[in-house]
């Protein structure tokens, strides 16, 4: 296996990891939210944050590195339309993902407080959940579009 194909494999694996962990985390959070159980929500948010730190964040940080090396090795120009679109979409996905990370931290804290106080989840929780859901869908959609652009190179 050449260095180029190994790098390409790592790059595709990173994309799969971002999409897989992102989709899995979103599914876990949605199930917890639908339960309305503060303890379940807090535990799920805790697991989601760990998965984000271990899986999603690492892959998100490595993608530009592996992508840049692939561009250099294949002599792909950053001015090609599909590359420009990919870079813009990656920036969009990152700008959507980062606030969601902080929202997940606050969601976990709000759920823990509700459990400790034997209270219902506060309105702020529901606001954050809705915002995180919309930002998550936008970021996930951007990542799917990037995957298509990487394959099709229109």
Secondary structure, 3 states (H helix, E strand, C coil): CCHHHHHHHHHHHHHHHHHHHHHHHHHHHHHHHHHCCHHHHHHHHHHHHHHHHHHHHHHHHHHHHHHHHHHHHHCCCCCCHHHHHHHHHHHHHHHHHHHHHHHHHHHHHHHHHHHHCCCCCCHHHHHHHHHHHHHHHHHHHHHHHHHHHHHHCC
